[in-house]
Amino acid sequence: MFSRPLVPALAATIVGILVGRSFQAHLHLPLILLPLAALVILGILFIIPFKVHPSYLIAIFLLLGVNSQAARPIPTELCSSTDGNARVGIEGTIFKPPRLSDGSATFPLHAESIFHAGRIEKVKINLLVRVNGYHGALAVGDRIRFPAEIREFKNFNNPGRFNYRFYMQSRGIARMAVVRDGRYVVPMGEGELGFIEGLVERARSPLRIFFRQRLSYRAQAVYAALILGERQDITSQLREPFDRSGVSHIMAVSGLHLGLVAWLFFTIFRWALSRSH
């Protein structure tokens, strides 16, 4: 079995995910901690010229699976700045395209400053912002300032309910910020996305601009969904012809996409593991 190391590695990761899922209410580990430690350990194992016992590698992938189900803890500075549905001022940078729906816009935001009770607190948290009465052209990388109500994510109380609160925490989003009137959203210039998100946006931005300049609104919405994975411009009217013709699956992640990703990771892991004794 260990002649094909990806098979036990995948099995250990699946077991780790199931274990982490069972105890997710008690898991509050930094998401970067265990993967970083695993990469360091793997790097050392590849460099030191001795035979590695397979159980060590299995343990690493097991921990990676457990860690994937760990929720990010809510930052203490957010809890100290807000109380219940408190109304505060927020400044931050948009890091994903806004999703438009019935005169409102929803987008995730890297919050950088919170204005509350006459003081300014510097924070590093992610918020899901919903702007009612949205009229404007917000884009990824824009720094904005606005007054909003900070709300907690709530779950439905039906049996077997979807844990929406944990789902948002696992994505690194701590709270929801609701803006009652979009006219109070003030542009503050260009923001900072961070290294990884900045690289991704620099690759996506030229394509997004090209689609908007060369294609019609309907065509650019479809191309953005297929190539960039940005479906915020796909309206119900635009989706209806795809549903009727039975090809709506091309708008979502399909088996072809998963197959390409699996092939890519298989190639990378096979090359990396072949470096080890």
Phi, psi and omega in degrees: 000323184281358171290340174241086191294339181290334180293305177294330177296317178294318180297317179295322179295319179297317178298319178297321178296318180294319178295315179296325179294325181289331184241028186295333180294340182253004182258117177223063182259147173299130186296336184272346189294302184291317176300321179295316178297320180296318179295320178297315180296316179297320178299319179294319181295326179287333184274316183288125185277072171214162184285131182264133178289133184301333182296330178294315179294322178298319179297322180296314180291329175296317178293325177297320178294318177297317183293333180294341181259006181275132179277146175285132180292149177288126181301141181293331182292332177289318180296325181282340183270338184231153178220109182068228178264053182292150178259120184225169171261139184229139173231134181189186185242132177287129181241005170216150183300140178296143175259119184267138179199114174052051176077012177233162179228138179232132181202153174277148187224135168278100180284134182245330181217143175235126180258116186208131176055042175075013179226161180245127178242128176279128183227166173224084183221162176250134180236148170264113187259131173240120183252115177275145182065044184282127175217101182173195183221072177280146182221166178297134180095353179282133172266129183228161175227140185198155170273141184205162172260128178272125182233150175276151173284136182241149177260153171283150186262020177279153181300140180066030186293156174284129182278083183293323180298313179294323180300316180290322178295322178294335175274000178084015180258118190277315186214172173253138176245123183250123177257120185289326184224120182295345180291344181269002177278117186251120175293138181239017180097201183274136180258188180246124182267343187097167188294305185294309182294329176295319178296316180297317181292325177295331177280324183279324188303313179300321178294319180297318179294319180299316179298317183290330182276328188255342186243160174291169182299317181294317182292318181292330177294319180291315181295322178296323179290319184286319188263318184261348182074020182256106186254015184291340180265000179278106180273170178295325178294323180285330181282335186302314179299325178292321179294318182293324181274355176077023180240026181292343182294340181289346177277351183238175177292124185244180178298328178296315179297315179297322178296318178295317179295317179297318178298319180296313181292324177300315180296316181295313182292322179297318177295317182294315182289336178288345176284342186268148175290000000 
